């Protein structure tokens, strides 16, 4: 009969270093705010999606005489589309849209900008010529 010998080794895993510097604090704060903000955007998206559905049903079942007090189909469709996009996308959707805007600003900033002062325009302050 074979004997099995077991050796119990009590070795502690090294604890993660607790970084108490400003950089770690700001990185952790950034990730927490992104997570909370993303969840808040998802919540607003879900509320917009539900409210768009409610407005659509109210419009479809409404009396034609009260049509002036209702939202247009365009507003309802926009509410449903944006609400659905935010409820599924959250932070990643807003971050993608923002990075596209940042790229546009970077592209515009890479070009040549010509600045002219008012005194460089001949006759600008003197009024119409006679």
C-alpha positions as CSV (number, residue, x, y, z in Angstrom):
1,X,0.0,0.0,0.0
2,X,1.3,3.4,-1.0
3,X,1.7,6.1,1.6
4,X,0.9,9.7,0.9
5,X,2.8,12.3,2.7
6,X,1.5,15.8,2.8
7,X,3.5,18.7,3.9
8,X,1.6,21.8,5.0
9,X,3.5,24.9,4.2
10,X,2.2,28.0,5.8
11,X,3.4,30.7,3.4
12,X,1.7,34.1,3.3
13,X,1.1,35.7,0.0
14,X,2.7,39.1,-0.2
15,X,0.2,41.8,0.6
16,X,-0.4,44.4,-2.1
17,X,1.4,47.6,-1.5
18,X,-0.8,50.2,-0.1
19,X,0.0,53.3,-2.1
20,X,-1.0,56.4,-0.3
21,X,0.3,58.9,-2.8
22,X,-1.6,61.5,-4.8
23,X,-1.3,59.7,-8.1
24,X,-2.9,56.5,-6.8
25,X,-5.6,58.5,-5.2
26,X,-6.5,60.3,-8.4
27,X,-6.3,57.2,-10.5
28,X,-8.7,55.4,-8.1
29,X,-11.0,58.4,-8.0
30,X,-11.1,58.6,-11.8
31,X,-12.0,54.9,-12.2
32,X,-14.6,55.2,-9.4
33,X,-16.2,58.3,-11.0
34,X,-16.2,56.6,-14.4
35,X,-17.9,53.6,-13.0
36,X,-20.5,55.6,-11.0
37,X,-21.1,58.0,-13.9
38,X,-21.5,55.1,-16.3
39,X,-24.1,53.5,-14.1
40,X,-25.9,56.9,-13.7
41,X,-26.0,57.3,-17.5
42,X,-27.3,53.8,-17.8
43,X,-30.0,54.6,-15.3
44,X,-31.0,57.8,-17.1
45,X,-31.0,55.9,-20.4
46,X,-33.4,53.3,-18.9
47,X,-35.6,56.0,-17.6
48,X,-35.6,57.7,-21.0
49,X,-36.4,54.5,-22.7
50,X,-39.4,53.8,-20.4
51,X,-40.6,57.4,-20.6
52,X,-40.4,57.3,-24.4
53,X,-42.5,54.2,-24.5
54,X,-45.0,55.8,-22.1
55,X,-45.3,58.9,-24.3
56,X,-45.6,56.8,-27.4
57,X,-48.5,54.8,-25.9
58,X,-50.1,58.0,-24.7
59,X,-49.9,59.5,-28.2
60,X,-51.2,56.4,-29.9
61,X,-54.2,56.1,-27.5
62,X,-54.9,59.8,-27.1
63,X,-58.0,61.7,-28.1
64,X,-57.3,63.7,-31.4
65,X,-58.6,66.8,-29.7
66,X,-55.8,66.8,-27.2
67,X,-53.1,66.5,-29.8
68,X,-51.7,69.9,-29.1
69,X,-50.6,68.9,-25.6
70,X,-48.6,65.9,-26.7
71,X,-44.9,65.4,-27.7
72,X,-44.2,65.0,-31.4
73,X,-43.2,61.6,-32.9
74,X,-39.7,63.0,-33.6
75,X,-39.1,63.8,-29.9
76,X,-40.5,60.4,-28.8
77,X,-38.3,58.6,-31.3
78,X,-35.3,60.6,-30.2
79,X,-36.0,59.8,-26.6
80,X,-36.3,56.1,-27.3
81,X,-33.1,56.0,-29.4
82,X,-30.9,58.1,-27.1
83,X,-32.4,56.3,-24.0
84,X,-31.6,52.9,-25.6
85,X,-28.1,53.9,-26.6
86,X,-27.3,55.2,-23.1
87,X,-28.9,52.3,-21.3
88,X,-26.7,49.8,-23.2
89,X,-23.6,52.0,-23.8
90,X,-23.3,54.1,-20.6
91,X,-19.8,55.4,-20.1
92,X,-18.2,53.7,-23.1
93,X,-20.7,55.5,-25.5
94,X,-20.1,58.9,-24.0
95,X,-16.3,58.3,-24.0
96,X,-16.3,57.3,-27.6
97,X,-18.3,60.3,-28.6
98,X,-16.1,62.5,-26.6
99,X,-12.9,61.0,-28.1
100,X,-14.3,61.7,-31.5
101,X,-14.8,65.4,-30.6
102,X,-11.3,65.5,-29.1
103,X,-9.9,64.2,-32.4
104,X,-11.8,66.8,-34.3
105,X,-10.4,69.6,-32.1
106,X,-6.9,68.1,-32.5
107,X,-7.3,68.1,-36.3
108,X,-8.5,71.6,-36.3
109,X,-5.7,72.8,-34.1
110,X,-3.1,71.3,-36.3
111,X,-3.9,73.7,-39.2
112,X,-2.7,77.2,-39.7
113,X,-4.6,80.0,-38.0
114,X,-4.3,83.5,-39.4
115,X,-5.1,86.2,-36.9
116,X,-5.6,89.8,-38.1
117,X,-6.1,92.7,-35.9
118,X,-8.5,95.5,-36.6
119,X,-5.9,98.0,-37.5
120,X,-4.6,95.8,-40.3
121,X,-7.8,96.3,-42.3
122,X,-7.5,99.5,-44.3
123,X,-10.3,101.9,-43.7
124,X,-12.1,99.7,-41.2
125,X,-12.4,102.4,-38.5
126,X,-12.4,105.4,-40.8
127,X,-15.9,104.6,-42.2
128,X,-17.0,104.6,-45.8
129,X,-14.6,106.2,-48.3
130,X,-15.9,109.3,-50.2
